[in-house]
Amino acid sequence: MAISACARCQNQSFELQEVKISGAKPSAMFVQCAACGAPVGLVDGHAAALLQEQDLRIKGLQKQVAALEASVAHIRHIVGALANQRAV
């Protein structure tokens, strides 16, 4: 699978940047290089809002997964300690 790269600096990370286009409603979002800011695409305002909402949800899920992983590690520690007590 091909990996997208900025035509200007070859960076492979991109971000959304809101841009106001005169006479256009709602505003639009540039897809731009995260390193040099070169625009590589345009997303309409509604689609951009959906992308941002999805990004927030993904970040929330990542936090929940991290908390679950910490809980599982804690439970493993407790179970290991109980197993060691029974072995004695």
N, C-alpha and C positions, 0 to 999 in steps of 0.2 A: 504494500500500500504506500502510495506517495505521501510525503510529509510536506505540508505547505510551509513556504519560507517567504520572508519579506524580499521584494525585488530590489530594495535599496541596500539593506544591510545583512540579509540572509538569516535574521533572527527567526525563531520558530514559535514565538509567543505573541499572542494578539489580545487586544482588549476592545471594549466598546467605549466610545466617546460620543456624548450627545452633541449634536450640531443643529443650530437653528437655520433653516433655509427660508429666506424671505418669501412670503406668500404660501408657504406649505404648513399645513396643520394636520396631524400633530407633528412635532419635531421628529427628526430622524437620528439615527445613530451611525457613526462611522465605525467600521471594523478597521482598527489601525494596529500597526506594529507596536508592541509594548516597549520596544527599545528606542526606536527613532521617531515614532509617531506618523510614519507614512501611511496614508489611507490605502486600504486594499479592498474595501467594499462598503456598501451602504445597506442598512437594515431600516425598514420603516418603524415608526415610533411604537406601534402596537406590538409588533413582533419583538422589538427590543425590550419592551416592558415584560413580555412573557419570558424572555431569556433571563432577565434580571430576577424575576420572581422564582424561576426554576433554580437559578444559582443560589439564591437565599435558602430555598428548601433543601438543596443538596448539602450546603454548609451545615444546616440544622441536623440533617441526618448523619453527617460525618461526626458531629459532636455527640449525638446519641450513641453511635457505634463505638466511639472512643470510651464513653462512660460504661457501656456494656462490657467492653474488653477489660476495663479496669475492675469491674465487679467480678468477672470470671476469674481474673488473676487473683483477686482477694479470696474468693471461694476456694480456688486451688490451694492457696497457702493454708487456709484453715483446715481443709480436708487432709493435706499433708501432715499438718501438726497433729491432728486427731489420730491419723494412722500411726505416727511415730509414738504417741502415747499408748496406744493399744499394744504396740510391739514390745513395749517395756514391761 
